[in-house]
Amino acid sequence: MRDLTETFTTYRVEDHVAVLTLNRPQALNALSREVLSEIGAHLAMLDLQDVRVLVIRGEGRVFCAGADIGQMQHMSAVEAESMARLGQRVFQAIEQLPIPVVALIHGGAFGGGLELALACDFRIAAAGAVVGLPEVTLGVNPSFGGTYRLPRAIGFARALSMMLLGERIPVEKALEYGLVNEVVAPDELQARGMDLARKLASQSSAAMAAIKRSAHHGFGQDSARAQAYEAAQFGLCFASGDAREGMAAFKEKRQARFHED
């Protein structure tokens, strides 16, 4: 196991699963420029030869209350746009990782906190948590990718309504909307998240990367281009050796061993 502790985040790797924790509980894990930069630094240092899944969680009462309002309050327009672009870069880097990313939401995920979760591939939530993009109540718009990702997650009409009204919804409703994948008891959240992470870590890394690339590339593309890209990714899976192992395991009626030497 490897541990790396920073000022506002902690990061550890165990059994090929990296856990990145927002560790600013006294500020409800608010996303300041420093926090965003730390997250970006961790992503840049990810050892993709060892790490097969990334889990993102928050310390304290909530997953993340959003961007740091105290820091933003006196920003100029130029400074505000710069911070928005920083958040967008970091969250896009999360979205574009070739490995699955799991967000564990407890307490609340608001504004930038929900935008962070939206950049992840899986969102597992604790019962009783609340989520939303309430930026309109502060006189601003979601700026870390929320206006792009929320409509794609739950549909345009619902997303626009949530954002224009600044609506905060319980995760039980978010589950109905398709915004979260699963709702579990609060005391089961960490265990459920790690169980999912370990299951994902046992899958073919090449296949999962190809699935993510194809899904993101194909969204919004015309059918011909999307399927051409999908076919190219299919070919790359065979180049990795995972396809041969998976098919051999199927023929031999055994569990595939994708990560053995």
Beta strands, then each sheet from edge to edge (+ up, - down):
strand 1: 2-5
strand 2: 9-14
strand 3: 17-22
strand 4: 53-58
strand 5: 101-105
strand 6: 108-110
strand 7: 122-126
strand 8: 130-132
strand 9: 168-170
strand 10: 182-184
sheet 1: 1+ 2- 3+ 4+ 5+ 7+ 10+
sheet 2: 6+ 8+ 9-
end
